[in-house]
Amino acid sequence: MNHSKIGTIESIMLILCIVIIHTVLSLPKVLLSNTNSATLLNIAYVTIIALLLVYCIYRLFKNFPGMDLLDVSETLGGKFFKKLLGILFIVYFIVSSSIFLRNFCECLKVVYYPATDIMFVILFFIITICATNHLEFNATLKANLLIMPVVLASIIFLFCANLRNFSPQRVFPILGNGFVPTFVTGIGNLFSFSGIVFLYFLPPLLKDPSKFKKISILSVVLSSIYLILAVSIILFMFNFFMTTDEIIPLYSAATYIEFGTFFQRLESIFLLIWMIAFACYLSIVSKFSIHIFKKISNIKNIKPIIYPFCLTMFAIALVPKNYAISKFYETNIFPYFVLCLVFIGSFLILLFANWKKRRKVGEP
C-alpha cells in the first residue's frame, strides 16, 4: 500500500463502501429475516449503539497517537500477538471478500451470463484487482470517492422511483416479533456496520488525524441512512423476500421502475454501477490485506505478493460447490465473524491496551 495520506471524505467513503456492497447483495434480506417488520426500528437502535462504539474507539485511540490497531496490539501482547491479529484480519478480509465475489458473480451469471462458466466471471474481477493493486492506494480511493456518491444517488433514486409501489402498512407490527427479538437478540444486526473495521487502521494514514472523530461519526450516520433506504425498499415492496431466497433484491426492485415508453429496463444501469462499486471494494480490501501483511512481515516490496493474494481470492471464490454454500457463509457465518473480530475482539484489545498503559503510568 502506498503510504500517501487519506483525506476525510475519502475515509468516509472507504468505510461506506463495505456497507454498500453488502447491501447490494443480501444484507437487507438478512436484516429483515432477523427482525421482520421491526427492522427499521432496529436499524435506528443499532445505529445508536454503533455511534457509541465508534466514539469509544476514538477515545481509546487518543492514548496511542499515530498508531493503528496492529501497533496497539504490539504494545499489549508483543510482536507475536501483533502477527496473530494481523493474520486474523487478513483471513477476514480475503475470505469474506472472496465469498462475496462468488455470490455477486453468481448473480451476474443468472442475470446476464447463464451459459458462461462462473470461473470466467470471477476471473474478470480478479484481473481488475491485479491491475489496480499496482497503482497507488490513493488512486483506488479516488475512484471509490467518485463511484460511492453515484451508488448512494442510485439508491435514493430507486427509493423515490418506487414510491408508488410501496405498501407502508408492512411496517406493522412496529415491534415485529416482540421486544426481545428487536432490542435484545436484534443487537446482532450491528454486524451491518462492518465498515467500522477500517477505523482500526485509519489513524496513521489520515491527512488530518484530528478529523478521526468526524470520520467515525459521519460514516456511521451515512451508513445508517443508506441501510434505512435499502431496507425500506425491500420491506415496502416485497413481503415475500423475508421467506424466499431471492438473488439481489435491490436489482428486482429496479425492474419495477418505468418512466413512460422510453425509460424502461433501467436495472441494467444499476447493475453496471454496482459492478464498478464492487471492483472498488475488492481493490480496497485486497490492498488493506497486503498492507497488513507488509506490517507483520516487514517486507519492503509488495509487488511480488500481489499475485499470490489475488490467486488466493480466486481459489477461495471457487471453493463453494454452489451458490447455496457461499450464501450460507454470507448469511450465517459472516455476521458472527464481524461481531467477534470487529466489534468485540478489536475493541477489547484497545480497552486492555489503554488499561495497561494507565497502569504503567501509575507505577512508581
C-alpha positions in Angstrom: 0.0 0.0 0.0 1.3 3.5 -0.8 1.6 5.5 2.4 0.1 8.7 1.0 -2.3 10.2 3.4 -6.0 9.8 3.1 -8.5 12.7 3.2 -11.6 13.0 5.3 -14.2 12.4 2.6 -12.1 9.6 1.1 -12.1 7.9 4.5 -15.8 8.2 5.0 -16.5 6.7 1.5 -14.0 4.0 2.3 -16.0 2.9 5.3 -19.3 3.3 3.5 -18.0 1.1 0.6 -18.3 -2.1 2.6 -21.9 -1.3 3.8 -23.0 -0.5 0.2 -21.5 -3.8 -1.2 -23.1 -5.9 1.4 -26.4 -4.1 0.9 -26.3 -4.8 -2.9 -26.0 -8.5 -2.1 -28.4 -9.7 0.5 -27.9 -7.6 3.7 -31.4 -6.1 3.6 -32.9 -9.6 3.4 -30.7 -10.9 6.3 -31.8 -8.0 8.5 -35.5 -8.5 7.6 -35.2 -12.2 8.3 -33.8 -11.3 11.8 -36.3 -8.6 12.8 -39.1 -8.7 10.3 -41.3 -5.6 10.3 -39.3 -4.0 13.2 -36.1 -3.8 11.0 -36.3 -0.1 10.5 -36.7 0.5 14.3 -33.9 -2.0 14.9 -31.6 -0.1 12.5 -32.2 3.1 14.4 -31.4 1.2 17.6 -28.2 -0.4 16.5 -27.1 2.9 14.9 -27.1 4.4 18.4 -25.0 1.5 19.7 -22.6 1.9 16.7 -22.2 5.6 17.4 -21.4 4.9 21.0 -18.9 2.2 19.9 -17.0 4.4 17.4 -16.9 7.3 19.9 -15.3 4.9 22.4 -12.8 3.7 19.7 -11.9 7.4 19.0 -11.4 8.0 22.8 -9.3 4.8 23.1 -7.1 5.7 20.2 -6.3 9.1 21.6 -3.8 7.5 24.0 -2.0 6.0 21.0 -1.5 8.8 18.5 -0.3 7.8 15.1 -0.9 4.1 15.8 -3.3 1.6 14.3 -4.7 -1.5 15.9 -1.8 -3.6 15.0 0.6 -1.2 16.6 -1.6 -1.1 19.7 -1.7 -4.9 19.9 2.1 -5.0 19.8 2.2 -2.7 22.9 -0.3 -5.0 24.6 1.0 -8.5 23.7 4.2 -8.2 21.8 5.2 -9.0 18.2 3.7 -12.5 18.3 0.3 -11.1 19.2 0.6 -8.4 16.5 1.3 -11.1 13.9 -1.6 -13.3 15.1 -4.0 -10.4 14.9 -2.7 -9.4 11.5 -3.3 -12.9 10.2 -6.8 -12.9 11.6 -7.6 -9.7 9.8 -6.1 -11.0 6.5 -8.2 -14.1 6.7 -11.3 -12.0 7.5 -10.7 -9.6 4.5 -9.7 -12.3 2.0 -12.2 -15.0 2.8 -15.2 -12.6 3.2 -14.4 -10.6 0.0 -13.8 -13.9 -1.9 -17.2 -15.3 -0.9 -19.0 -12.0 -1.6 -17.3 -12.0 -5.0 -18.6 -15.5 -5.7 -22.1 -14.5 -4.6 -22.1 -11.4 -6.8 -20.7 -13.3 -9.8 -23.4 -16.0 -9.3 -26.0 -13.2 -9.5 -24.4 -11.8 -12.7 -24.3 -15.3 -14.2 -28.1 -15.7 -13.5 -29.0 -12.3 -14.9 -26.6 -12.0 -17.9 -24.3 -15.0 -18.4 -26.3 -18.2 -17.8 -24.2 -20.2 -20.3 -20.8 -18.9 -19.0 -18.7 -20.8 -16.5 -18.7 -19.0 -13.2 -14.9 -19.2 -13.2 -14.6 -16.7 -16.1 -17.0 -14.2 -14.5 -14.9 -14.3 -11.3 -11.7 -14.1 -13.3 -12.8 -10.7 -14.7 -12.8 -9.2 -11.3 -9.6 -10.9 -10.2 -7.8 -9.4 -13.3 -9.1 -6.0 -12.3 -7.8 -6.4 -8.7 -4.4 -7.4 -10.0 -4.2 -4.3 -12.2 -5.4 -1.8 -9.5 -3.1 -3.2 -6.9 -0.1 -2.0 -9.0 -1.5 1.6 -8.7 -1.0 3.9 -5.7 -3.5 3.3 -2.9 -4.8 6.9 -3.3 -5.8 6.1 -6.9 -8.2 3.4 -5.7 -9.6 5.7 -3.0 -10.2 8.5 -5.6 -12.0 6.0 -7.8 -14.1 4.9 -4.8 -14.7 8.6 -3.9 -16.2 9.1 -7.4 -18.4 5.9 -7.5 -19.8 5.9 -3.9 -21.9 9.1 -4.3 -23.2 7.7 -7.6 -24.2 4.5 -5.8 -25.9 6.5 -3.0 -27.7 8.6 -5.5 -28.9 5.4 -7.3 -30.4 4.0 -4.1 -32.1 7.4 -3.4 -33.5 7.3 -7.0 -34.5 3.7 -6.6 -36.4 4.6 -3.4 -38.2 7.6 -4.9 -39.0 5.9 -8.2 -40.7 3.0 -6.4 -42.8 5.1 -4.0 -45.9 4.3 -5.9 -45.2 0.5 -5.4 -44.8 0.8 -1.6 -47.2 -0.7 0.9 -46.3 1.3 4.1 -48.6 -0.9 6.2 -45.9 -3.6 6.1 -44.1 -1.8 8.8 -46.7 -3.1 11.2 -46.5 -4.5 13.8 -43.8 -2.0 14.7 -42.1 -4.3 17.2 -42.1 -7.2 14.7 -41.9 -10.4 16.7 -41.6 -8.6 20.0 -39.3 -6.6 22.3 -36.7 -9.3 22.8 -36.1 -10.0 19.0 -36.0 -6.3 18.3 -33.8 -4.9 21.1 -32.0 -7.9 22.7 -31.2 -10.5 20.1 -31.6 -7.8 17.5 -28.3 -6.3 18.7 -26.7 -8.9 16.4 -27.7 -6.7 13.4 -24.8 -4.5 14.5 -22.8 -6.5 12.0 -24.3 -4.5 9.2 -21.9 -1.7 10.2 -18.9 -3.9 9.3 -17.3 -0.9 7.5 -16.2 0.2 11.0 -13.3 -2.3 10.6 -11.3 0.3 8.6 -11.4 2.7 11.6 -8.9 0.5 13.3 -6.3 1.1 10.5 -7.0 4.7 9.6 -5.3 6.8 12.3 -1.7 6.7 10.9 -3.0 7.1 7.3 -5.1 10.3 7.8 -4.0 13.6 6.4 -5.6 15.3 9.4 -5.7 12.9 12.4 -7.9 15.4 14.3 -10.8 14.5 11.9 -10.9 10.9 13.1 -13.9 11.6 15.3 -15.7 13.3 12.5 -15.0 10.5 10.1 -16.1 7.9 12.6 -19.5 9.5 13.4 -20.3 10.6 9.8 -19.6 7.2 8.4 -22.0 5.5 10.8 -24.7 8.1 10.2 -24.4 7.8 6.4 -24.3 4.0 6.6 -27.5 4.1 8.7 -29.3 6.3 6.2 -28.3 4.1 3.4 -29.4 1.0 5.2 -32.8 2.5 6.1 -33.4 3.4 2.4 -32.3 0.0 1.1 -34.3 -2.0 3.8 -37.4 0.3 3.2 -37.4 -0.5 -0.5 -37.4 -4.3 0.2 -39.8 -4.1 3.1 -42.4 -1.9 1.5 -42.3 -3.7 -1.9 -41.6 -7.4 -1.4 -43.0 -9.0 1.7 -42.0 -12.4 0.3 -38.3 -11.5 0.5 -38.4 -12.4 4.1 -39.0 -16.1 3.4 -37.7 -16.7 -0.1 -34.2 -16.8 -1.4 -34.1 -14.0 -4.0 -30.9 -13.0 -5.9 -30.1 -9.3 -5.4 -33.4 -8.0 -4.0 -32.5 -4.4 -5.0 -32.0 -5.5 -8.6 -35.5 -6.9 -8.6 -36.8 -3.6 -7.2 -35.1 -1.8 -10.1 -37.1 -3.8 -12.6 -40.3 -2.1 -11.4 -39.1 1.4 -12.5 -40.8 2.8 -15.5 -41.0 6.4 -16.8 -43.1 6.2 -19.9 -42.3 4.2 -23.1 -38.7 5.4 -23.5 -37.4 4.9 -19.9 -37.8 1.2 -19.1 -35.4 -1.6 -18.1 -33.2 0.7 -16.0 -32.0 -2.2 -13.9 -29.0 -2.7 -16.3 -27.7 0.8 -15.3 -28.0 0.0 -11.6 -26.1 -3.3 -12.1 -23.3 -1.6 -14.0 -22.9 0.9 -11.2 -22.8 -1.9 -8.6 -20.2 -3.8 -10.7 -17.9 -0.8 -10.7 -18.5 -0.3 -6.9 -17.8 -4.0 -6.3 -14.5 -3.7 -8.2 -13.5 -0.7 -6.0 -14.5 -2.7 -2.9 -12.3 -5.7 -3.9 -9.4 -3.5 -4.7 -9.6 -1.7 -1.3 -9.9 -4.9 0.7 -7.0 -6.6 -1.1 -4.8 -3.5 -0.6 -5.6 -3.4 3.1 -4.8 -7.1 3.3 -1.4 -6.6 1.6 -0.7 -3.6 3.8 -1.4 -5.7 6.9 0.9 -8.5 5.6 3.6 -5.9 5.0 3.4 -4.7 8.5 3.6 -8.1 10.2 6.3 -9.5 7.8 8.4 -6.3 7.4 8.8 -6.9 3.6 9.9 -3.8 1.6 8.4 -4.6 -1.8 4.8 -5.6 -2.0 4.6 -6.2 -5.8 5.7 -9.8 -5.6 2.9 -10.7 -3.2 0.1 -9.1 -5.2 -0.4 -12.1 -7.5 -0.4 -14.7 -4.6 -3.1 -12.7 -2.8 -5.2 -12.3 -6.0 -4.8 -16.0 -6.8 -5.8 -16.9 -3.2 -9.0 -14.8 -3.6 -9.7 -16.6 -6.9 -9.2 -20.0 -5.3 -11.4 -19.3 -2.3 -14.2 -17.9 -4.5 -14.2 -21.2 -6.4 -14.3 -23.4 -3.3 -18.1 -23.4 -2.7 -19.7 -26.1 -4.9 -22.8 -24.0 -5.4 -24.5 -20.7 -4.6 -26.3 -22.2 -1.6 -23.0 -22.9 0.2 -21.5 -19.5 -0.5 -24.8 -17.9 0.6 -24.6 -19.8 3.8 -21.3 -18.2 4.7 -22.7 -14.7 3.9 -25.9 -15.1 6.0 -24.9 -17.4 8.8 -21.1 -17.2 9.4 -20.0 -13.7 8.3 -22.2 -11.9 10.9 -20.6 -13.7 13.8 -17.2 -13.3 12.3 -17.7 -9.5 12.2 -19.2 -9.4 15.7 -16.4 -11.4 17.3 -13.4 -9.8 15.5 -14.5 -6.3 14.7 -16.9 -5.3 17.5 -15.7 -7.4 20.4 -12.1 -8.7 19.9 -10.6 -5.5 18.5 -12.5 -3.2 20.9 -11.2 -5.3 23.9 -7.6 -5.0 22.6 -7.9 -1.2 22.6 -9.5 -1.3 26.0 -6.9 -3.6 27.6 -4.1 -1.7 25.9 -5.4 1.6 27.5 -5.7 -0.1 30.9 -2.1 -1.5 30.6 -0.8 2.0 29.6 -2.5 3.7 32.5 -1.3 1.1 34.9 2.3 1.7 33.8 1.9 5.5 34.2 0.6 4.9 37.7 3.5 2.8 38.7 6.2 4.5 40.9 
